[in-house]
Amino acid sequence: MASEGPAATEGKILILATESCAYPGANSVGQAHSTYPANTYILRVRAPVLFPEQFYLDCFRKGISGIIIMSCGEECPYEGAYHAMAKRLDRVYQLMKQRNLDIRRLRLTSICTVCNRSFLKEVNDMNTLIQELGPPVYREAA
């Protein structure tokens, strides 16, 4: 359950939550009546590896301050998807550096179906980071 608070009013956090692991984990946070910053937007996805590199850059260009990819990790039902995602993010990090974007704005983490504390920690840590960094300043690569 999202809560409004002074630290949660600036910057947007996008969470890509896998439908088989992380999304049920996010749902369990709501069922436990736990709160997290209201600037958090959860997108239920089949597998985050389906998103191309440009997707992340477009998100930052359009004003998203931080992205957390919450996946099943090694438990992914799609063989090889987690490793492919990690490799893709290595390329995205290089593209972010070229655009002077702090790579800490993009995180890949594993969240299970009942990982309430881990979910809340990831969201709160990202919220703290984006409050510290301020809005992303996107510049085109040279």
C-alpha distance (Angstrom), angle and dihedral (degrees) to the residues before:
residue distance angle dihedral
M1 . . .
A2 3.78 . .
S3 3.78 119.1 .
E4 3.76 129.6 -160.6
G5 3.76 115.9 -126.1
P6 3.78 137.7 151.3
A7 3.81 93.8 -99.3
A8 3.79 91.3 49.6
T9 3.79 98.6 57.7
E10 3.80 99.8 83.6
G11 3.75 128.0 61.3
K12 3.76 128.4 13.8
I13 3.78 126.5 -112.6
L14 3.78 118.2 -153.9
I15 3.78 117.5 -159.2
L16 3.78 120.0 -163.6
A17 3.79 101.2 -158.7
T18 3.79 121.0 -171.6
E19 3.78 112.2 -124.7
S20 3.81 93.9 -132.6
C21 3.82 100.1 49.4
A22 3.78 121.6 0.1
Y23 3.80 98.6 38.4
P24 3.83 92.6 55.7
G25 3.82 85.9 46.1
A26 3.81 90.3 54.7
N27 3.78 89.1 46.8
S28 3.81 90.6 53.0
V29 3.82 88.5 55.4
G30 3.80 88.8 57.6
Q31 3.79 92.2 45.3
A32 3.81 88.9 53.3
H33 3.84 88.0 53.0
S34 3.78 90.7 -123.1
T35 3.77 117.7 154.6
Y36 3.77 132.8 -135.4
P37 3.81 132.8 174.8
A38 3.81 115.9 -60.5
N39 3.80 91.5 -133.6
T40 3.81 88.9 75.4
Y41 3.80 120.8 107.6
I42 3.79 119.1 -170.1
L43 3.78 120.1 -155.1
R44 3.80 115.7 -168.0
V45 3.80 109.3 -139.5
R46 3.77 135.2 177.9
A47 3.80 93.2 -136.5
P48 3.82 126.6 -14.0
V49 3.80 90.2 -142.2
L50 3.81 86.1 77.2
F51 3.82 90.4 73.0
P52 3.82 115.2 89.5
E53 3.79 122.9 -131.1
Q54 3.80 91.7 -104.7
F55 3.82 90.8 60.4
Y56 3.80 91.6 70.5
L57 3.78 93.6 46.6
D58 3.81 90.3 48.7
C59 3.81 90.0 52.2
F60 3.81 91.4 54.6
R61 3.81 91.3 43.8
K62 3.81 89.6 53.2
G63 3.81 93.7 50.8
I64 3.79 108.0 -89.2
S65 3.81 105.5 144.6
G66 3.79 99.6 -163.6
I67 3.80 138.8 10.0
I68 3.79 126.2 -157.8
I69 3.77 117.3 -168.7
M70 3.78 105.3 -156.0
S71 3.76 110.0 -167.7
C72 3.77 141.2 160.4
G73 3.78 90.5 -103.1
E74 3.78 114.0 -155.2
E75 3.82 88.0 -7.6
C76 3.82 91.4 68.7
P77 3.82 111.2 140.2
Y78 3.82 89.6 -141.1
E79 3.78 109.1 77.2
G80 3.78 113.3 -121.5
A81 3.81 94.3 1.8
Y82 3.81 96.4 115.3
H83 3.81 93.4 51.2
A84 3.81 90.7 44.8
M85 3.82 88.5 51.2
A86 3.80 91.9 51.2
K87 3.82 90.7 50.9
R88 3.79 91.2 47.9
L89 3.79 90.7 52.1
D90 3.79 90.6 52.4
R91 3.82 86.8 60.0
V92 3.81 91.8 44.4
Y93 3.81 90.0 52.3
Q94 3.81 89.5 54.8
L95 3.80 90.3 50.3
M96 3.80 90.1 47.9
K97 3.80 91.0 52.8
Q98 3.81 89.9 51.4
R99 3.81 87.8 55.4
N100 3.80 94.0 45.7
L101 3.82 92.4 -112.8
D102 3.80 117.0 147.9
I103 3.81 106.1 -114.9
R104 3.81 90.9 -142.8
R105 3.82 85.9 76.9
L106 3.82 88.3 76.5
R107 3.81 121.5 56.8
L108 3.76 135.1 175.7
T109 3.79 115.0 -156.1
S110 3.79 139.9 160.7
I111 3.79 117.4 -118.9
C112 3.79 122.3 178.1
T113 3.79 127.7 -150.7
V114 3.83 93.1 -92.1
C115 3.81 101.6 31.2
N116 3.81 97.0 122.6
R117 3.79 96.0 151.9
S118 3.80 93.7 45.7
F119 3.80 91.5 49.1
L120 3.81 92.4 49.9
K121 3.80 92.6 45.2
E122 3.82 92.5 51.8
V123 3.80 92.8 48.6
N124 3.80 94.4 44.8
D125 3.81 92.8 45.5
M126 3.81 91.0 51.0
N127 3.79 91.0 46.6
T128 3.80 90.9 52.1
L129 3.80 90.4 48.4
I130 3.80 95.8 50.5
Q131 3.80 90.9 46.9
E132 3.81 87.6 53.6
L133 3.83 95.1 44.9
G134 3.80 98.2 39.1
P135 3.79 122.3 -148.1
P136 3.79 117.9 -20.8
V137 3.78 115.3 -99.1
Y138 3.77 104.2 -146.7
R139 3.76 119.0 -159.8
E140 3.77 128.0 176.4
A141 3.78 116.7 -105.9
A142 3.78 115.3 -98.4
